[in-house]
Amino acid sequence: MSSYTLKKLSQATLVAKADDYIDTTTGGITPPIITSTTYARDNRYHPINDANLYGRDDNPSFIQAERVIAELEQGEEALLFASGMAAIACIFYTLGSGSHVVLPDSMYWGVFSWTRNYCDRADIRISYYDPANAESIADAMQGAARTDLVWVETPTNPMMHVTDIALAADIAHQADAMLVVDNTTPTPIFTQPLTMGADLVVHSATKTLNGHSDVLAGAIVTKEVDERWEKISAERHGAGAVPGAFEAWLLLRGMRTLSLRAERAAQNTMEIATRLQTLPSIAQVLYPGLESHPGYGVACKQMNGGFGSLLSFLVDGDAKQTLAVAGKLNLVISATSLGGVETLIEHRHSVEPPETGVPENLLRLAVGIEHIDDLWDDLHQALT
Ligand SMILES: *Cc1c(COP(=O)(O)O)cnc(C)c1O
């Protein structure tokens, strides 16, 4: 443990070590899965271990995963949830009625639709801004007596707009609002929003953090333990949206290879984006790692070492021709989600309502860690 204070470990080492675990009773170098939902007291009625009373908060398996996520994001503490949506909902549950929130007008559809429904019932007012232009956050705040929360997702899903996190933080803080960044897509390997002024980071750990498409989990990380954080932990304690011990253990296991997976997937994505641009059957490639992308400059500033594993492209054709491309793929699987070791493709226009404006000729590619030659062979035969 003392090594942390001598020299800050790199993220690759941090995840590989998984919080420096050595089991003191067996010497085992991987942690056990603690499935107990309750913990015994001694004959003077003192808890045998002060940290453990009941499994809704106290579980060594998920506390260990929380510590790794907090360190990856350079936050003070993290809390694990049963899913990304459970984590996100918990933040909104702590806002009072009459609050005002500012959200991007194009973002991950699950968050967009849930916040719209929930905020309506909870008497929370939403204003929307253009995620390709962080300055527009200030416009979205106009007319509100106060703003409580500003939400950033960057790059956005699936349009790949890039939002300047540092600028969003400045604008939010000038109005005393908190800045929350959904860091699911870039991962803490490439972007650490808490170091750029964000107050909270949220994750769908279901995606790249776990990386194997076999766990649903979410996390919130805080820059500091303050009154707001106490409210969020009280909400999780009360509402109890925690993962099971086995899920937390799988997540910890998945995270041990996070930096390798994230780097390989981002390299593959960059290569695919570059090559897709050369195909006549493609109208446009949306990936912030391309110099032609309007968010390239901001992405270079706030994404370090890679631009993530999500990209979208527009096929030169209509919905039918676009779906036909997906249908011709053999290696790449047609399925929703992202951040797994396997490459997935999705026609978001088929799954989102028309009002979100996702073009009918857009395909979203969630790139995995397969060999680039195999991925490219498959994409190339489907697109030529
Ligand atoms: C998947 C996802 C979520 C929701 O997470 P779940 O774990 O599916 O509940 C939230 N934000 C983004 C950006 C996502 O990709």
The ligand as an ORCA input file, in Angstrom:
! r2SCAN-3c Opt
* xyz 0 1
  C     -25.069      1.653    -21.712
  C     -24.957      3.060    -21.309
  C     -25.637      3.551    -20.181
  C     -26.586      2.684    -19.368
  O     -25.921      1.666    -18.706
  P     -26.578      0.239    -18.313
  O     -25.467     -0.456    -17.629
  O     -27.016     -0.395    -19.601
  O     -27.730      0.520    -17.422
  C     -25.471      4.875    -19.839
  N     -24.678      5.687    -20.561
  C     -24.007      5.266    -21.657
  C     -23.156      6.218    -22.412
  C     -24.122      3.938    -22.062
  O     -23.474      3.515    -23.151
*
